[in-house]
């Protein structure tokens, strides 16, 4: 367990929505080692809990979702080998979200900056409060967004990605929606309800087929088309063997809500 597990609050509701709240407002939820370890631990809890259908990431800060990496740690006199070893937390976090087997929604209730921008892009869905900003300002303080550049290039057109990384200027939620890396923008007074509505819609789907589908996306999105199609054909055949496909078809024909298996 992390040294400060309360750095990320965990709440599971009756619909299977696990809300993970970054809770270091004094540091603007800077992604230091303790917070990253806590978040990794909470994600592991969600992965191993069969009651969890969907995970929502949000923040307790009223203006900043997260300011990204801890700049004090970047500029510290800690030996380089220790800094290098600690950097594995970011790739572990991004890959943990991809391999969670459950959808992850970023509820961007404040500015999403630097490493946290990568965190949002690693999620499956992003809901933003109108007025919040997304960006990677690292270049403005003599750093480059090395770790998140892979996520940015997989989510945003090349020229706009270069602009974000090389100029360090953020975009607002409406521009993020236009660029395609935000799914919905909600007014502040409707934000919580919008996040809840999206999360519960996702939670109502088959958890088994959602896991199989998310695993398929993670395994094939970087493959060449022939290899991807071959892998996906096998995964579809596996899906045909599940009870949830039969239940889904039966419920559709009988005009009723499906009753999904838990896994």
DOFI-829111 format. One record per residue (C-alpha): residue number from 0; residue in three letters; chain; x, y, z. Coordinates in Angstrom, 2 decimals, padded with zeros to 5 digits, m for minus. Each point is the difference from the previous one (the first is absolute). Layout:
residues N
<node num="NUM" residu="ALA" chaine="A" px="X" py="Y" pz="Z"/>
...
END
This chain:
residues 263
<node num="0" residu="UNK" chaine="A" px="000.00" py="000.00" pz="000.00"/>
<node num="1" residu="UNK" chaine="A" px="001.20" py="003.54" pz="m000.64"/>
<node num="2" residu="UNK" chaine="A" px="001.32" py="002.16" pz="002.83"/>
<node num="3" residu="UNK" chaine="A" px="m002.99" py="002.34" pz="m000.33"/>
<node num="4" residu="UNK" chaine="A" px="m002.98" py="m002.05" pz="m001.20"/>
<node num="5" residu="UNK" chaine="A" px="m002.33" py="002.89" pz="000.80"/>
<node num="6" residu="UNK" chaine="A" px="001.67" py="002.00" pz="m002.77"/>
<node num="7" residu="UNK" chaine="A" px="m002.68" py="m001.62" pz="m002.21"/>
<node num="8" residu="UNK" chaine="A" px="m003.48" py="m000.45" pz="001.45"/>
<node num="9" residu="UNK" chaine="A" px="m001.99" py="m003.04" pz="m001.17"/>
<node num="10" residu="UNK" chaine="A" px="m003.79" py="m000.19" pz="m000.03"/>
<node num="11" residu="UNK" chaine="A" px="m002.12" py="m002.75" pz="m001.58"/>
<node num="12" residu="UNK" chaine="A" px="m003.71" py="000.64" pz="m000.60"/>
<node num="13" residu="UNK" chaine="A" px="m002.89" py="m002.40" pz="m000.47"/>
<node num="14" residu="UNK" chaine="A" px="000.28" py="000.18" pz="m003.80"/>
<node num="15" residu="UNK" chaine="A" px="003.55" py="m001.35" pz="m000.09"/>
<node num="16" residu="UNK" chaine="A" px="001.61" py="003.42" pz="m000.53"/>
<node num="17" residu="UNK" chaine="A" px="003.28" py="000.30" pz="001.90"/>
<node num="18" residu="UNK" chaine="A" px="001.01" py="003.65" pz="000.39"/>
<node num="19" residu="UNK" chaine="A" px="003.71" py="000.63" pz="000.63"/>
<node num="20" residu="UNK" chaine="A" px="000.58" py="003.55" pz="001.19"/>
<node num="21" residu="UNK" chaine="A" px="003.47" py="001.56" pz="m000.07"/>
<node num="22" residu="UNK" chaine="A" px="000.14" py="001.64" pz="003.43"/>
<node num="23" residu="UNK" chaine="A" px="003.13" py="002.08" pz="000.38"/>
<node num="24" residu="UNK" chaine="A" px="m001.52" py="003.46" pz="m000.66"/>
<node num="25" residu="UNK" chaine="A" px="002.81" py="001.86" pz="001.79"/>
<node num="26" residu="UNK" chaine="A" px="002.43" py="m001.18" pz="m002.71"/>
<node num="27" residu="UNK" chaine="A" px="m002.61" py="000.36" pz="m002.78"/>
<node num="28" residu="UNK" chaine="A" px="000.09" py="m003.81" pz="m000.14"/>
<node num="29" residu="UNK" chaine="A" px="003.56" py="m000.04" pz="m001.30"/>
<node num="30" residu="UNK" chaine="A" px="000.82" py="m003.51" pz="m001.14"/>
<node num="31" residu="UNK" chaine="A" px="002.72" py="m000.70" pz="002.54"/>
<node num="32" residu="UNK" chaine="A" px="001.09" py="m003.48" pz="001.00"/>
<node num="33" residu="UNK" chaine="A" px="m002.48" py="m000.36" pz="002.89"/>
<node num="34" residu="UNK" chaine="A" px="m003.02" py="001.04" pz="m002.05"/>
<node num="35" residu="UNK" chaine="A" px="001.03" py="m002.17" pz="m002.96"/>
<node num="36" residu="UNK" chaine="A" px="000.51" py="m003.02" pz="002.29"/>
<node num="37" residu="UNK" chaine="A" px="m003.40" py="000.62" pz="001.59"/>
<node num="38" residu="UNK" chaine="A" px="m001.68" py="000.28" pz="m003.39"/>
<node num="39" residu="UNK" chaine="A" px="001.63" py="m003.19" pz="m001.23"/>
<node num="40" residu="UNK" chaine="A" px="m001.17" py="m001.78" pz="003.15"/>
<node num="41" residu="UNK" chaine="A" px="m003.56" py="001.26" pz="m000.36"/>
<node num="42" residu="UNK" chaine="A" px="m000.12" py="m001.03" pz="m003.66"/>
<node num="43" residu="UNK" chaine="A" px="001.16" py="m003.45" pz="001.05"/>
<node num="44" residu="UNK" chaine="A" px="m002.80" py="m000.10" pz="002.58"/>
<node num="45" residu="UNK" chaine="A" px="m002.52" py="000.87" pz="m002.70"/>
<node num="46" residu="UNK" chaine="A" px="001.37" py="m002.61" pz="m002.38"/>
<node num="47" residu="UNK" chaine="A" px="m000.29" py="m002.75" pz="002.59"/>
<node num="48" residu="UNK" chaine="A" px="m003.49" py="000.95" pz="001.22"/>
<node num="49" residu="UNK" chaine="A" px="m002.70" py="m001.78" pz="m002.01"/>
<node num="50" residu="UNK" chaine="A" px="m002.56" py="002.56" pz="001.13"/>
<node num="51" residu="UNK" chaine="A" px="001.77" py="002.75" pz="m001.93"/>
<node num="52" residu="UNK" chaine="A" px="m001.38" py="000.56" pz="m003.51"/>
<node num="53" residu="UNK" chaine="A" px="001.63" py="003.36" pz="m000.80"/>
<node num="54" residu="UNK" chaine="A" px="002.62" py="002.27" pz="001.59"/>
<node num="55" residu="UNK" chaine="A" px="m000.27" py="003.80" pz="000.16"/>
<node num="56" residu="UNK" chaine="A" px="003.12" py="002.09" pz="000.65"/>
<node num="57" residu="UNK" chaine="A" px="m000.60" py="003.47" pz="001.41"/>
<node num="58" residu="UNK" chaine="A" px="001.53" py="002.58" pz="002.35"/>
<node num="59" residu="UNK" chaine="A" px="m000.80" py="001.67" pz="003.31"/>
<node num="60" residu="UNK" chaine="A" px="001.54" py="003.30" pz="m001.18"/>
<node num="61" residu="UNK" chaine="A" px="m002.60" py="002.45" pz="m001.29"/>
<node num="62" residu="UNK" chaine="A" px="002.20" py="001.45" pz="m002.76"/>
<node num="63" residu="UNK" chaine="A" px="002.70" py="m002.55" pz="m000.86"/>
<node num="64" residu="UNK" chaine="A" px="m000.51" py="m003.68" pz="m000.74"/>
<node num="65" residu="UNK" chaine="A" px="003.77" py="m000.41" pz="000.22"/>
<node num="66" residu="UNK" chaine="A" px="002.97" py="002.22" pz="m000.78"/>
<node num="67" residu="UNK" chaine="A" px="001.97" py="m003.02" pz="m001.19"/>
<node num="68" residu="UNK" chaine="A" px="003.42" py="m001.19" pz="001.13"/>
<node num="69" residu="UNK" chaine="A" px="001.62" py="001.33" pz="003.15"/>
<node num="70" residu="UNK" chaine="A" px="002.40" py="002.70" pz="m001.26"/>
<node num="71" residu="UNK" chaine="A" px="001.79" py="000.16" pz="003.35"/>
<node num="72" residu="UNK" chaine="A" px="000.91" py="m003.65" pz="m000.40"/>
<node num="73" residu="UNK" chaine="A" px="001.15" py="000.59" pz="m003.58"/>
<node num="74" residu="UNK" chaine="A" px="002.47" py="002.69" pz="001.13"/>
<node num="75" residu="UNK" chaine="A" px="001.14" py="m001.72" pz="003.20"/>
<node num="76" residu="UNK" chaine="A" px="003.56" py="m001.21" pz="000.63"/>
<node num="77" residu="UNK" chaine="A" px="m001.07" py="m003.63" pz="000.26"/>
<node num="78" residu="UNK" chaine="A" px="002.45" py="m002.27" pz="m001.91"/>
<node num="79" residu="UNK" chaine="A" px="m000.95" py="m000.49" pz="m003.64"/>
<node num="80" residu="UNK" chaine="A" px="m000.33" py="m003.77" pz="000.37"/>
<node num="81" residu="UNK" chaine="A" px="m002.66" py="000.51" pz="002.70"/>
<node num="82" residu="UNK" chaine="A" px="m001.92" py="002.46" pz="m002.17"/>
<node num="83" residu="UNK" chaine="A" px="000.12" py="m002.45" pz="m002.90"/>
<node num="84" residu="UNK" chaine="A" px="m001.28" py="m002.84" pz="002.17"/>
<node num="85" residu="UNK" chaine="A" px="m002.87" py="002.13" pz="001.26"/>
<node num="86" residu="UNK" chaine="A" px="m001.12" py="000.93" pz="m003.50"/>
<node num="87" residu="UNK" chaine="A" px="m001.41" py="m003.49" pz="m000.54"/>
<node num="88" residu="UNK" chaine="A" px="m003.12" py="001.11" pz="001.88"/>
<node num="89" residu="UNK" chaine="A" px="m001.32" py="001.97" pz="m002.99"/>
<node num="90" residu="UNK" chaine="A" px="000.17" py="m002.85" pz="m002.56"/>
<node num="91" residu="UNK" chaine="A" px="m001.37" py="m002.40" pz="002.62"/>
<node num="92" residu="UNK" chaine="A" px="m002.92" py="002.35" pz="000.61"/>
<node num="93" residu="UNK" chaine="A" px="m000.83" py="000.50" pz="m003.67"/>
<node num="94" residu="UNK" chaine="A" px="000.27" py="m003.70" pz="m000.80"/>
<node num="95" residu="UNK" chaine="A" px="m002.00" py="m000.92" pz="003.13"/>
<node num="96" residu="UNK" chaine="A" px="m002.91" py="002.07" pz="m001.29"/>
<node num="97" residu="UNK" chaine="A" px="000.21" py="m001.66" pz="m003.41"/>
<node num="98" residu="UNK" chaine="A" px="000.18" py="m003.46" pz="001.55"/>
<node num="99" residu="UNK" chaine="A" px="m002.58" py="000.53" pz="002.73"/>
<node num="100" residu="UNK" chaine="A" px="m002.67" py="m002.01" pz="m001.80"/>
<node num="101" residu="UNK" chaine="A" px="m002.55" py="002.65" pz="001.03"/>
<node num="102" residu="UNK" chaine="A" px="m000.77" py="003.35" pz="m001.63"/>
<node num="103" residu="UNK" chaine="A" px="001.61" py="003.04" pz="001.59"/>
<node num="104" residu="UNK" chaine="A" px="m001.61" py="003.44" pz="m000.22"/>
<node num="105" residu="UNK" chaine="A" px="002.00" py="003.16" pz="000.65"/>
<node num="106" residu="UNK" chaine="A" px="m002.30" py="002.54" pz="001.65"/>
<node num="107" residu="UNK" chaine="A" px="002.00" py="003.14" pz="m000.70"/>
<node num="108" residu="UNK" chaine="A" px="m001.41" py="002.41" pz="002.56"/>
<node num="109" residu="UNK" chaine="A" px="003.10" py="002.22" pz="m000.15"/>
<node num="110" residu="UNK" chaine="A" px="003.04" py="000.71" pz="m002.16"/>
<node num="111" residu="UNK" chaine="A" px="001.72" py="m003.13" pz="m001.29"/>
<node num="112" residu="UNK" chaine="A" px="003.67" py="000.76" pz="m000.48"/>
<node num="113" residu="UNK" chaine="A" px="003.31" py="m001.69" pz="m000.83"/>
<node num="114" residu="UNK" chaine="A" px="000.11" py="m003.61" pz="001.22"/>
<node num="115" residu="UNK" chaine="A" px="m003.67" py="000.20" pz="000.91"/>
<node num="116" residu="UNK" chaine="A" px="m000.73" py="000.77" pz="m003.66"/>
<node num="117" residu="UNK" chaine="A" px="001.52" py="m003.38" pz="m000.73"/>
<node num="118" residu="UNK" chaine="A" px="m002.13" py="m001.51" pz="002.75"/>
<node num="119" residu="UNK" chaine="A" px="m003.16" py="001.38" pz="m001.65"/>
<node num="120" residu="UNK" chaine="A" px="001.07" py="m001.24" pz="m003.43"/>
<node num="121" residu="UNK" chaine="A" px="000.63" py="m003.49" pz="001.44"/>
<node num="122" residu="UNK" chaine="A" px="m003.64" py="m000.15" pz="001.11"/>
<node num="123" residu="UNK" chaine="A" px="m002.77" py="m001.40" pz="m002.18"/>
<node num="124" residu="UNK" chaine="A" px="m002.33" py="002.99" pz="000.27"/>
<node num="125" residu="UNK" chaine="A" px="000.51" py="003.62" pz="001.04"/>
<node num="126" residu="UNK" chaine="A" px="m002.76" py="002.26" pz="001.33"/>
<node num="127" residu="UNK" chaine="A" px="001.08" py="003.61" pz="000.52"/>
<node num="128" residu="UNK" chaine="A" px="m001.47" py="002.89" pz="001.93"/>
<node num="129" residu="UNK" chaine="A" px="m000.38" py="003.04" pz="m002.23"/>
<node num="130" residu="UNK" chaine="A" px="002.89" py="002.40" pz="000.54"/>
<node num="131" residu="UNK" chaine="A" px="002.66" py="m002.52" pz="001.01"/>
<node num="132" residu="UNK" chaine="A" px="003.22" py="m000.17" pz="m001.99"/>
<node num="133" residu="UNK" chaine="A" px="002.09" py="m002.87" pz="m001.33"/>
<node num="134" residu="UNK" chaine="A" px="003.66" py="000.32" pz="m000.87"/>
<node num="135" residu="UNK" chaine="A" px="003.64" py="m000.82" pz="000.45"/>
<node num="136" residu="UNK" chaine="A" px="001.83" py="003.13" pz="001.22"/>
<node num="137" residu="UNK" chaine="A" px="003.22" py="m001.86" pz="000.81"/>
<node num="138" residu="UNK" chaine="A" px="001.98" py="001.75" pz="m002.74"/>
<node num="139" residu="UNK" chaine="A" px="m000.62" py="003.32" pz="001.78"/>
<node num="140" residu="UNK" chaine="A" px="002.13" py="m001.13" pz="002.95"/>
<node num="141" residu="UNK" chaine="A" px="002.75" py="m001.68" pz="m001.97"/>
<node num="142" residu="UNK" chaine="A" px="m001.49" py="m003.50" pz="m000.13"/>
<node num="143" residu="UNK" chaine="A" px="m001.61" py="m001.93" pz="m002.87"/>
<node num="144" residu="UNK" chaine="A" px="m003.09" py="m002.24" pz="000.34"/>
<node num="145" residu="UNK" chaine="A" px="002.00" py="m003.12" pz="m000.77"/>
<node num="146" residu="UNK" chaine="A" px="m002.17" py="m002.57" pz="001.76"/>
<node num="147" residu="UNK" chaine="A" px="m003.34" py="001.24" pz="m001.30"/>
<node num="148" residu="UNK" chaine="A" px="001.09" py="000.68" pz="m003.57"/>
<node num="149" residu="UNK" chaine="A" px="m000.86" py="m003.59" pz="m000.96"/>
<node num="150" residu="UNK" chaine="A" px="m003.54" py="000.47" pz="001.31"/>
<node num="151" residu="UNK" chaine="A" px="m000.36" py="003.41" pz="m001.64"/>
<node num="152" residu="UNK" chaine="A" px="001.08" py="m001.37" pz="m003.40"/>
<node num="153" residu="UNK" chaine="A" px="m002.53" py="m002.82" pz="000.32"/>
<node num="154" residu="UNK" chaine="A" px="m002.82" py="002.41" pz="000.79"/>
<node num="155" residu="UNK" chaine="A" px="000.58" py="003.25" pz="m001.91"/>
<node num="156" residu="UNK" chaine="A" px="000.99" py="000.88" pz="m003.56"/>
<node num="157" residu="UNK" chaine="A" px="003.76" py="000.45" pz="m000.40"/>
<node num="158" residu="UNK" chaine="A" px="000.16" py="003.73" pz="m000.67"/>
<node num="159" residu="UNK" chaine="A" px="m002.31" py="000.89" pz="002.88"/>
<node num="160" residu="UNK" chaine="A" px="001.89" py="m002.42" pz="002.23"/>
<node num="161" residu="UNK" chaine="A" px="003.25" py="001.76" pz="m000.90"/>
<node num="162" residu="UNK" chaine="A" px="m001.60" py="003.37" pz="000.74"/>
<node num="163" residu="UNK" chaine="A" px="m001.15" py="m001.11" pz="003.44"/>
<node num="164" residu="UNK" chaine="A" px="003.39" py="m001.45" pz="000.92"/>
<node num="165" residu="UNK" chaine="A" px="002.26" py="002.66" pz="m001.57"/>
<node num="166" residu="UNK" chaine="A" px="m001.90" py="003.16" pz="000.89"/>
<node num="167" residu="UNK" chaine="A" px="m001.24" py="m001.18" pz="003.37"/>
<node num="168" residu="UNK" chaine="A" px="m003.31" py="001.82" pz="m000.37"/>
<node num="169" residu="UNK" chaine="A" px="m003.16" py="m001.75" pz="001.25"/>
<node num="170" residu="UNK" chaine="A" px="m003.33" py="m000.44" pz="m001.75"/>
<node num="171" residu="UNK" chaine="A" px="m003.37" py="000.37" pz="001.69"/>
<node num="172" residu="UNK" chaine="A" px="m002.60" py="m002.73" pz="000.34"/>
<node num="173" residu="UNK" chaine="A" px="m001.97" py="001.06" pz="m003.08"/>
<node num="174" residu="UNK" chaine="A" px="003.12" py="m000.06" pz="m002.16"/>
<node num="175" residu="UNK" chaine="A" px="000.89" py="m003.39" pz="001.49"/>
<node num="176" residu="UNK" chaine="A" px="m003.44" py="m001.24" pz="m001.02"/>
<node num="177" residu="UNK" chaine="A" px="000.57" py="001.28" pz="m003.54"/>
<node num="178" residu="UNK" chaine="A" px="003.41" py="m001.68" pz="m000.13"/>
<node num="179" residu="UNK" chaine="A" px="m001.60" py="m003.28" pz="001.01"/>
<node num="180" residu="UNK" chaine="A" px="001.65" py="m000.92" pz="003.30"/>
<node num="181" residu="UNK" chaine="A" px="m002.95" py="001.08" pz="002.15"/>
<node num="182" residu="UNK" chaine="A" px="m003.37" py="m001.76" pz="m000.30"/>
<node num="183" residu="UNK" chaine="A" px="m002.27" py="002.58" pz="001.62"/>
<node num="184" residu="UNK" chaine="A" px="000.16" py="003.46" pz="001.54"/>
<node num="185" residu="UNK" chaine="A" px="m002.44" py="000.90" pz="002.78"/>
<node num="186" residu="UNK" chaine="A" px="m000.84" py="003.26" pz="001.70"/>
<node num="187" residu="UNK" chaine="A" px="001.35" py="000.12" pz="003.58"/>
<node num="188" residu="UNK" chaine="A" px="m003.47" py="m000.35" pz="001.52"/>
<node num="189" residu="UNK" chaine="A" px="m000.71" py="m003.09" pz="m002.10"/>
<node num="190" residu="UNK" chaine="A" px="003.47" py="m001.57" pz="000.09"/>
<node num="191" residu="UNK" chaine="A" px="m000.52" py="m002.49" pz="002.85"/>
<node num="192" residu="UNK" chaine="A" px="m003.30" py="m001.19" pz="m001.45"/>
<node num="193" residu="UNK" chaine="A" px="001.54" py="m000.40" pz="m003.46"/>
<node num="194" residu="UNK" chaine="A" px="002.88" py="m002.10" pz="001.35"/>
<node num="195" residu="UNK" chaine="A" px="m002.44" py="m002.14" pz="001.98"/>
<node num="196" residu="UNK" chaine="A" px="m002.22" py="m000.50" pz="m003.05"/>
<node num="197" residu="UNK" chaine="A" px="002.89" py="m001.09" pz="m002.22"/>
<node num="198" residu="UNK" chaine="A" px="001.51" py="m002.26" pz="002.68"/>
<node num="199" residu="UNK" chaine="A" px="m003.29" py="m001.73" pz="000.74"/>
<node num="200" residu="UNK" chaine="A" px="m000.69" py="m000.54" pz="m003.70"/>
<node num="201" residu="UNK" chaine="A" px="003.35" py="m001.74" pz="m000.33"/>
<node num="202" residu="UNK" chaine="A" px="m000.53" py="m001.94" pz="003.24"/>
<node num="203" residu="UNK" chaine="A" px="m003.29" py="m001.37" pz="m001.38"/>
<node num="204" residu="UNK" chaine="A" px="001.80" py="m001.87" pz="m002.81"/>
<node num="205" residu="UNK" chaine="A" px="001.30" py="m003.56" pz="000.23"/>
<node num="206" residu="UNK" chaine="A" px="003.13" py="000.10" pz="002.18"/>
<node num="207" residu="UNK" chaine="A" px="001.28" py="m003.16" pz="m001.65"/>
<node num="208" residu="UNK" chaine="A" px="m000.35" py="001.27" pz="m003.56"/>
<node num="209" residu="UNK" chaine="A" px="001.36" py="003.39" pz="001.05"/>
<node num="210" residu="UNK" chaine="A" px="003.09" py="m001.69" pz="001.40"/>
<node num="211" residu="UNK" chaine="A" px="000.46" py="m002.15" pz="m003.09"/>
<node num="212" residu="UNK" chaine="A" px="m000.46" py="003.05" pz="m002.21"/>
<node num="213" residu="UNK" chaine="A" px="002.38" py="002.22" pz="001.93"/>
<node num="214" residu="UNK" chaine="A" px="002.63" py="m002.75" pz="000.06"/>
<node num="215" residu="UNK" chaine="A" px="m000.40" py="m000.37" pz="m003.77"/>
<node num="216" residu="UNK" chaine="A" px="000.52" py="003.72" pz="m000.57"/>
<node num="217" residu="UNK" chaine="A" px="003.12" py="000.03" pz="002.16"/>
<node num="218" residu="UNK" chaine="A" px="001.45" py="m003.06" pz="m001.76"/>
<node num="219" residu="UNK" chaine="A" px="m000.67" py="001.03" pz="m003.61"/>
<node num="220" residu="UNK" chaine="A" px="000.03" py="003.78" pz="m000.37"/>
<node num="221" residu="UNK" chaine="A" px="003.72" py="000.10" pz="m000.87"/>
<node num="222" residu="UNK" chaine="A" px="m000.06" py="m003.05" pz="m002.30"/>
<node num="223" residu="UNK" chaine="A" px="m000.02" py="000.10" pz="m003.77"/>
<node num="224" residu="UNK" chaine="A" px="m003.50" py="m000.46" pz="m001.42"/>
<node num="225" residu="UNK" chaine="A" px="000.32" py="m003.68" pz="m001.08"/>
<node num="226" residu="UNK" chaine="A" px="001.41" py="m001.04" pz="003.38"/>
<node num="227" residu="UNK" chaine="A" px="m002.60" py="002.07" pz="001.85"/>
<node num="228" residu="UNK" chaine="A" px="m002.88" py="m001.54" pz="m001.96"/>
<node num="229" residu="UNK" chaine="A" px="001.31" py="m003.51" pz="000.57"/>
<node num="230" residu="UNK" chaine="A" px="000.23" py="000.60" pz="003.75"/>
<node num="231" residu="UNK" chaine="A" px="m003.42" py="001.63" pz="000.12"/>
<node num="232" residu="UNK" chaine="A" px="m001.61" py="m002.92" pz="m001.82"/>
<node num="233" residu="UNK" chaine="A" px="001.23" py="m002.34" pz="002.72"/>
<node num="234" residu="UNK" chaine="A" px="m001.26" py="002.35" pz="002.71"/>
<node num="235" residu="UNK" chaine="A" px="m003.41" py="000.23" pz="m001.64"/>
<node num="236" residu="UNK" chaine="A" px="m000.20" py="m003.80" pz="m000.12"/>
<node num="237" residu="UNK" chaine="A" px="000.77" py="m000.03" pz="003.73"/>
<node num="238" residu="UNK" chaine="A" px="m002.75" py="002.55" pz="000.62"/>
<node num="239" residu="UNK" chaine="A" px="m002.48" py="m002.27" pz="m001.81"/>
<node num="240" residu="UNK" chaine="A" px="000.60" py="m002.60" pz="002.72"/>
<node num="241" residu="UNK" chaine="A" px="m001.17" py="002.30" pz="002.81"/>
<node num="242" residu="UNK" chaine="A" px="m003.40" py="m000.11" pz="001.67"/>
<node num="243" residu="UNK" chaine="A" px="m000.24" py="003.79" pz="m000.17"/>
<node num="244" residu="UNK" chaine="A" px="m000.32" py="000.02" pz="m003.80"/>
<node num="245" residu="UNK" chaine="A" px="m002.90" py="m002.44" pz="000.24"/>
<node num="246" residu="UNK" chaine="A" px="m001.56" py="002.05" pz="002.81"/>
<node num="247" residu="UNK" chaine="A" px="000.42" py="003.25" pz="m001.89"/>
<node num="248" residu="UNK" chaine="A" px="m001.71" py="m001.34" pz="m003.10"/>
<node num="249" residu="UNK" chaine="A" px="m002.80" py="m001.58" pz="002.05"/>
<node num="250" residu="UNK" chaine="A" px="m000.60" py="003.22" pz="001.95"/>
<node num="251" residu="UNK" chaine="A" px="m000.12" py="002.01" pz="m003.24"/>
<node num="252" residu="UNK" chaine="A" px="m002.59" py="m002.36" pz="m001.48"/>
<node num="253" residu="UNK" chaine="A" px="m002.05" py="m000.09" pz="003.19"/>
<node num="254" residu="UNK" chaine="A" px="000.19" py="003.79" pz="000.43"/>
<node num="255" residu="UNK" chaine="A" px="001.43" py="m000.17" pz="003.52"/>
<node num="256" residu="UNK" chaine="A" px="003.18" py="001.04" pz="001.78"/>
<node num="257" residu="UNK" chaine="A" px="002.75" py="m002.61" pz="m000.20"/>
<node num="258" residu="UNK" chaine="A" px="001.33" py="m001.72" pz="003.09"/>
<node num="259" residu="UNK" chaine="A" px="003.73" py="m000.25" pz="m000.48"/>
<node num="260" residu="UNK" chaine="A" px="002.39" py="m002.49" pz="001.55"/>
<node num="261" residu="UNK" chaine="A" px="002.43" py="001.64" pz="002.43"/>
<node num="262" residu="UNK" chaine="A" px="003.10" py="m000.98" pz="m002.00"/>
END
